[in-house]
Amino acid sequence: MVSVRLANVLLEPCERMALYQDLYVRTESFVVPSAGDTYGAVLPAGGRYDFMTYYNSCSAVKYRMYTAAHSLGLHLKIKGRGVVMIESASLYSSEATRSLVDSFEFDEGDFASFDIELPDDGSVLFSFEILAYDACEIDDSYYYALVDEADIRPVRLSIAMTTFKNEKYVLPNIEQFKNLINGPQGLGDDLAVHVVDNGRTLDAEGITGDGVYVHPNPNVGGSGGFARGMMESLHQDVKPTHVILMDDDVSISPESIRRTYNLLSVRAEKYKDAFLNGAMLQLEVPYNQFEDVAFVRDSALYDRVKPDLDMKDLKDIVRNETIDVEKDNAYGAWWFCCIPANIIEEKGLPLPLFVRCDDVEYGLRCQPLMMSMGGICVWHSAFGGRFKASVDLYQYTRNFLITLASTSAKMQDEFLERYWNYVRLSLKKFDYAGAELLLDALEDYMRGPDFIRHTSGESIIKRNGGKNEVLVPLKEIEGVNLNEFCLDPEIVFDEEEPPRGFMERVLDYTSFGGHRLPEFMLNDEPSVIPAGGFWYPAKRMHRRRRLLAVDSDVATGNLRVMDKPRFKQIMKRYKKLIRELNQNKHALVEAYSAAAREFHTEEFWKAYLEEMSAK
């Protein structure tokens, strides 16, 4: 039986810990991490320090499920005088409850180590509190597992990161990776980092070294960058066991990589080929967990397994470890998705989709068993308020149709029904350019796989960018008196507005949001609506000729005006495209399914990258 370190007690000397200390330790005192160290801190006298937090509790329920551990334990290295209380936490009636497991006093003039076995009593989390009589210090403490030596698996990680002119994030991340490879508790030869530079703006020669490699690449989007990163990873001198796909615009603690490595080294047989997905916490609200694992519903709608969770709240920290992430049609978003190298070799590389749906398609193709673990995460900018029609309408629609044709054609009818709802909503909100982008997406899908095989994704993004709605400061919009509107974001974006009456619903339905009404029945006074996304404030839009569409901060917007001729033109085009799709639906599915087998290969991607480099 050998002891394997699972997770360090983390106390980072960084801005995040200074501002959001409750993610690490709850106390009314201010904990001072040791300079240049992520595992030590001074605990001022008289304070109570609670480590039952997002980062520093031990997810016993998951470690016992995911690993071959015979038992779990806590190693504490402390000095000073005080009391240690070992505690557990679980959920009862949707509320978090804590129990005292053990306690002991310490009075140490120098650092002393204590090893405490954690009972196998069904508790979800374990952690500890320190009551400091005098000033105390904690250093190099961690949770560990006792396993049979034969159950330890070799692990070599490769990080594949795609970047496009995002030095603000990627350069600090590169420095962290180099320290993770060569610094204290460095992973050495067991970690390599491949940064695929789609913008070709990094100093590849100057950065490459110390286990980090920069690969200049044509701008082939996230899917192309990750495909290149996968290939480079698989062709290392020493092949990795796992590849971590990671966005460039994230903030990460190196401890998340260490915990990934440690967990994989003792994973149970059931999870030997599982994907491990790191959670996304929001940079703007660092204690809000947006997502860790997602899945595609039978209705062809993809969704998160978990709701938003508050990682300051013990109830949510416990819930995070109890919600089952082993779903059919599951996938892990590629801000942090750890994939076994043998699965990449077996299932192949991503489709050339540029942006949107590449991670969804890969999940549907691989049907992975998913793992997640509290404290394995990245911080990423929130997606709300980032709506861009050229991406969120065109790219999403075209690529999801390709995804379903390649992997799950049976869902396509359900998606097309929702697609019609997207077109209809865009028209009702007078977002005619958005409706046209949706039709462009369907039209380009119907061009077949040769279209994406030889067309530059970058050129399509540039083409469609001209159809994105231009939002300007509200005060610059002519023809409206802002004093007449309620511009409170909570009201503008309230999805529970008063319902319409029966006759209002009938009138809106039969007139297609007023487009078929005579002019005298329309109200010229504008109403405020969300510009992007899929909000449908029907009550506010009823019989309006003008709509003031605003962004999420209600700081910029655009005055939209009903355009009946353009509406008729779009409807005519939509009906024509749907007729053509119905005639060719099965042939398109067969064509994309056949082409996908080629797109998965290195041979295709090498030729594709060469072709895109020449454009």
Backbone hydrogen bonds, N-H to C=O, Kabsch-Sander energy under -0.5 kcal/mol:
donor,donor_aa,acceptor,acceptor_aa,energy
2,V,147,V,-3.1
4,V,145,A,-2.9
6,L,143,Y,-3.1
7,A,143,Y,-1.2
9,V,141,S,-2.9
10,L,8,N,-0.7
11,L,38,T,-2.8
14,C,12,E,-2.0
18,A,14,C,-1.9
19,L,15,E,-2.5
20,Y,16,R,-2.6
23,L,20,Y,-2.0
24,Y,21,Q,-2.4
25,V,21,Q,-2.8
26,R,50,D,-3.0
27,T,25,V,-0.5
31,V,29,S,-0.7
32,V,42,V,-1.5
34,S,40,G,-2.6
37,D,34,S,-2.1
41,A,138,I,-2.1
42,V,32,V,-2.3
43,L,136,C,-3.4
46,G,132,A,-2.8
47,G,44,P,-1.3
49,Y,130,I,-2.8
50,D,26,R,-2.6
50,D,48,R,-0.6
51,F,49,Y,-0.6
51,F,128,F,-2.6
53,T,51,F,-2.2
54,Y,311,M,-0.6
55,Y,23,L,-2.2
57,S,53,T,-1.3
58,C,126,F,-3.3
59,S,57,S,-0.6
60,A,58,C,-2.0
60,A,124,V,-0.7
61,V,124,V,-1.7
63,Y,59,S,-2.6
64,R,60,A,-2.4
65,M,61,V,-0.9
66,Y,62,K,-3.6
67,T,63,Y,-1.5
68,A,266,V,-2.3
70,H,146,L,-3.4
71,S,146,L,-0.9
72,L,118,L,-0.6
73,G,144,Y,-2.5
74,L,116,I,-2.7
75,H,142,Y,-3.5
76,L,74,L,-0.6
76,L,114,F,-3.1
78,I,76,L,-0.5
78,I,112,A,-2.2
79,K,137,E,-1.9
80,G,108,E,-2.9
82,G,106,F,-2.3
83,V,131,L,-2.0
84,V,104,F,-3.0
85,M,129,E,-2.5
86,I,102,D,-2.8
87,E,127,S,-2.6
88,S,99,S,-2.5
89,A,125,L,-2.0
90,S,97,T,-2.0
92,Y,95,E,-2.9
95,E,92,Y,-1.5
97,T,90,S,-2.8
99,S,88,S,-2.1
101,V,86,I,-3.3
101,V,99,S,-0.5
102,D,86,I,-1.5
104,F,84,V,-2.2
106,F,82,G,-2.6
108,E,80,G,-3.3
112,A,78,I,-2.5
114,F,76,L,-2.8
116,I,74,L,-2.8
116,I,114,F,-0.5
118,L,72,L,-3.0
121,D,119,P,-1.4
124,V,89,A,-1.1
125,L,89,A,-2.3
126,F,58,C,-1.6
127,S,87,E,-2.4
129,E,85,M,-2.2
130,I,49,Y,-2.2
131,L,83,V,-2.7
132,A,47,G,-2.5
132,A,130,I,-0.7
133,Y,81,R,-1.7
133,Y,131,L,-0.8
134,D,81,R,-1.9
136,C,43,L,-2.6
137,E,79,K,-2.1
138,I,41,A,-2.2
139,D,77,K,-2.4
140,D,39,Y,-0.6
141,S,39,Y,-0.5
142,Y,75,H,-2.1
143,Y,7,A,-2.6
144,Y,73,G,-2.6
145,A,4,V,-2.4
146,L,71,S,-2.4
147,V,2,V,-2.5
147,V,145,A,-0.6
151,D,148,D,-2.0
152,I,149,E,-1.4
153,R,151,D,-0.5
153,R,265,S,-3.5
157,L,190,D,-3.2
158,S,242,H,-1.6
159,I,192,A,-2.7
160,A,158,S,-0.6
160,A,244,I,-3.0
161,M,159,I,-0.6
161,M,194,H,-2.6
162,T,246,M,-1.0
163,T,196,V,-2.6
169,Y,166,N,-1.3
170,V,166,N,-2.4
171,L,167,E,-1.7
173,N,169,Y,-1.9
174,I,170,V,-2.4
175,E,171,L,-2.0
176,Q,172,P,-2.0
177,F,173,N,-2.5
178,K,174,I,-2.4
179,N,175,E,-2.0
180,L,176,Q,-2.2
181,I,177,F,-1.9
182,N,178,K,-2.5
183,G,179,N,-3.0
186,G,183,G,-1.7
187,L,180,L,-2.2
188,G,181,I,-2.3
190,D,187,L,-2.4
191,L,188,G,-1.5
192,A,157,L,-1.8
193,V,211,G,-2.4
194,H,159,I,-3.6
195,V,193,V,-0.6
195,V,213,Y,-3.2
196,V,161,M,-3.3
196,V,194,H,-0.7
197,D,195,V,-0.7
197,D,215,H,-2.1
198,N,163,T,-2.2
198,N,196,V,-1.2
199,G,163,T,-0.8
200,R,197,D,-0.8
204,A,202,L,-1.8
207,I,203,D,-2.4
208,T,204,A,-2.4
209,G,212,V,-2.8
212,V,209,G,-1.4
213,Y,193,V,-3.0
215,H,195,V,-3.0
217,N,197,D,-2.3
220,V,218,P,-1.6
222,G,354,F,-0.9
223,S,354,F,-2.0
224,G,220,V,-1.5
225,G,221,G,-2.4
226,F,222,G,-2.8
227,A,223,S,-2.1
228,R,224,G,-2.2
229,G,225,G,-2.4
230,M,226,F,-2.6
231,M,227,A,-2.3
232,E,228,R,-2.8
233,S,229,G,-2.0
234,L,230,M,-2.5
235,H,231,M,-1.2
236,Q,233,S,-1.4
239,K,237,D,-0.6
241,T,156,R,-2.2
242,H,156,R,-1.9
243,V,339,I,-2.8
244,I,158,S,-3.4
245,L,243,V,-0.7
245,L,337,C,-2.9
246,M,160,A,-2.3
248,D,162,T,-0.6
250,V,248,D,-0.9
251,S,379,W,-2.3
256,S,253,S,-2.0
257,I,253,S,-0.6
257,I,254,P,-0.7
258,R,254,P,-2.0
259,R,255,E,-2.9
260,T,256,S,-1.8
261,Y,257,I,-2.6
262,N,258,R,-2.8
263,L,259,R,-2.6
264,L,260,T,-2.4
265,S,261,Y,-1.5
266,V,262,N,-0.7
266,V,263,L,-1.2
267,R,264,L,-1.0
268,A,66,Y,-3.5
271,Y,268,A,-1.2
272,K,269,E,-1.7
274,A,271,Y,-1.3
275,F,369,L,-2.4
276,L,338,C,-2.1
277,N,275,F,-0.5
277,N,371,M,-2.5
278,G,276,L,-0.5
278,G,336,F,-2.1
279,A,376,I,-2.2
280,M,291,E,-3.5
281,L,279,A,-0.6
281,L,378,V,-2.9
282,Q,285,V,-0.6
282,Q,288,N,-2.0
283,L,380,H,-1.8
288,N,285,V,-2.7
289,Q,287,Y,-0.7
289,Q,309,L,-3.1
290,F,280,M,-2.5
290,F,288,N,-0.7
291,E,280,M,-1.2
294,A,331,Y,-2.3
295,F,303,D,-2.5
296,V,329,N,-1.9
297,R,295,F,-0.6
297,R,301,L,-2.8
300,A,297,R,-2.1
302,Y,300,A,-0.5
303,D,295,F,-2.9
305,V,293,V,-2.5
306,K,293,V,-0.5
309,L,289,Q,-1.8
311,M,287,Y,-3.7
311,M,309,L,-0.8
313,D,310,D,-1.4
314,L,312,K,-0.5
317,I,313,D,-2.1
318,V,314,L,-2.4
319,R,315,K,-2.5
320,N,316,D,-2.4
321,E,317,I,-0.6
321,E,318,V,-1.3
322,T,318,V,-0.6
322,T,319,R,-1.3
323,I,319,R,-1.6
327,K,325,V,-1.6
330,A,327,K,-1.0
331,Y,294,A,-2.7
336,F,333,A,-1.3
337,C,245,L,-2.1
338,C,276,L,-2.9
339,I,243,V,-3.0
339,I,337,C,-0.6
341,A,241,T,-3.0
343,I,340,P,-0.8
344,I,340,P,-1.5
345,E,341,A,-2.2
346,E,342,N,-1.7
347,K,343,I,-3.6
348,G,344,I,-2.2
349,L,600,H,-2.7
353,L,351,L,-2.0
355,V,353,L,-1.6
361,E,357,C,-2.9
362,Y,358,D,-1.8
363,G,359,D,-1.9
364,L,360,V,-2.5
365,R,361,E,-2.3
366,C,362,Y,-2.6
367,Q,363,G,-2.9
370,M,368,P,-0.5
371,M,275,F,-2.2
376,I,373,M,-2.0
377,C,375,G,-0.7
378,V,279,A,-2.5
379,W,251,S,-2.9
380,H,281,L,-2.8
381,S,249,D,-0.6
386,R,383,F,-1.7
391,V,388,K,-1.6
392,D,388,K,-3.5
393,L,389,A,-2.0
394,Y,389,A,-1.9
395,Q,390,S,-1.1
396,Y,391,V,-1.9
397,T,393,L,-1.9
398,R,394,Y,-2.7
399,N,395,Q,-2.4
400,F,396,Y,-2.3
401,L,397,T,-2.1
402,I,398,R,-2.0
403,T,399,N,-2.6
404,L,400,F,-2.7
405,A,401,L,-2.3
406,S,402,I,-2.1
407,T,403,T,-1.8
408,S,403,T,-0.5
408,S,404,L,-0.8
411,M,408,S,-2.2
412,Q,409,A,-1.9
415,F,411,M,-2.0
416,L,412,Q,-2.7
417,E,413,D,-1.7
418,R,414,E,-1.6
419,Y,415,F,-2.6
420,W,416,L,-2.1
421,N,417,E,-1.3
422,Y,418,R,-2.0
423,V,419,Y,-2.3
424,R,420,W,-2.8
425,L,421,N,-2.7
426,S,422,Y,-2.4
427,L,423,V,-2.2
428,K,424,R,-2.5
429,K,425,L,-1.8
430,F,427,L,-1.8
431,D,426,S,-2.9
432,Y,430,F,-1.4
435,A,431,D,-1.9
436,E,432,Y,-2.3
437,L,433,A,-2.1
438,L,434,G,-1.8
439,L,435,A,-1.8
440,D,436,E,-2.6
441,A,437,L,-2.2
442,L,438,L,-1.8
443,E,439,L,-2.7
444,D,440,D,-2.8
445,Y,441,A,-2.2
446,M,442,L,-2.1
447,R,443,E,-0.6
447,R,444,D,-0.7
448,G,445,Y,-1.7
451,F,448,G,-1.7
452,I,448,G,-0.6
453,R,449,P,-1.9
454,H,450,D,-1.5
455,T,451,F,-1.1
460,I,456,S,-1.6
461,I,457,G,-2.3
462,K,458,E,-2.2
463,R,459,S,-2.5
464,N,460,I,-2.9
465,G,461,I,-1.8
466,G,462,K,-0.7
466,G,463,R,-0.7
467,K,464,N,-2.3
468,N,465,G,-1.4
471,L,469,E,-0.7
472,V,557,G,-2.5
474,L,555,A,-1.7
476,E,473,P,-2.3
477,I,474,L,-1.7
478,E,476,E,-0.5
480,V,477,I,-0.6
482,L,480,V,-0.7
484,E,481,N,-2.3
485,F,482,L,-1.7
487,L,485,F,-0.7
491,I,488,D,-1.2
492,V,488,D,-2.7
493,F,489,P,-2.6
494,D,491,I,-1.4
495,E,493,F,-0.6
505,R,501,G,-2.3
506,V,502,F,-2.3
507,L,503,M,-2.6
508,D,504,E,-2.6
509,Y,505,R,-2.3
510,T,506,V,-2.7
511,S,507,L,-2.0
512,F,508,D,-0.5
512,F,509,Y,-0.7
513,G,508,D,-2.6
515,H,511,S,-0.6
515,H,512,F,-1.3
516,R,511,S,-2.0
517,L,514,G,-1.4
521,M,518,P,-1.7
522,L,519,E,-1.8
523,N,543,R,-3.7
524,D,522,L,-0.5
527,S,546,R,-0.9
529,I,548,L,-2.3
531,A,550,V,-3.1
535,W,532,G,-0.5
538,A,536,Y,-2.3
540,R,537,P,-0.5
541,M,537,P,-1.4
542,H,538,A,-1.1
544,R,541,M,-2.0
545,R,523,N,-2.6
546,R,523,N,-0.6
547,L,560,R,-2.5
548,L,527,S,-3.0
549,A,547,L,-0.9
549,A,558,N,-2.6
550,V,529,I,-2.4
551,D,556,T,-2.4
554,V,551,D,-1.6
557,G,472,V,-2.6
558,N,549,A,-2.3
560,R,547,L,-3.3
560,R,558,N,-0.8
562,M,545,R,-2.7
567,F,563,D,-2.1
568,K,564,K,-2.3
569,Q,565,P,-2.1
570,I,566,R,-2.4
571,M,567,F,-2.4
572,K,568,K,-2.3
573,R,569,Q,-2.1
574,Y,570,I,-2.7
575,K,571,M,-2.3
576,K,572,K,-1.9
577,L,573,R,-2.4
578,I,574,Y,-2.4
579,R,575,K,-2.0
580,E,576,K,-2.0
581,L,577,L,-2.6
582,N,578,I,-2.6
583,Q,579,R,-1.5
584,N,580,E,-1.4
585,K,581,L,-1.3
588,L,584,N,-2.4
589,V,585,K,-2.0
590,E,586,H,-2.3
591,A,587,A,-2.3
592,Y,588,L,-2.8
593,S,589,V,-2.5
594,A,590,E,-2.1
595,A,591,A,-2.5
596,A,592,Y,-2.4
597,R,593,S,-0.9
598,E,594,A,-0.7
598,E,595,A,-0.9
599,F,595,A,-2.6
600,H,596,A,-1.7
601,T,598,E,-1.9
605,W,601,T,-1.8
606,K,602,E,-2.8
607,A,603,E,-1.8
608,Y,604,F,-3.0
609,L,605,W,-2.7
610,E,606,K,-1.8
611,E,607,A,-2.4
612,M,608,Y,-2.8
613,S,609,L,-1.8
614,A,610,E,-1.1
615,K,611,E,-0.6
615,K,612,M,-0.6
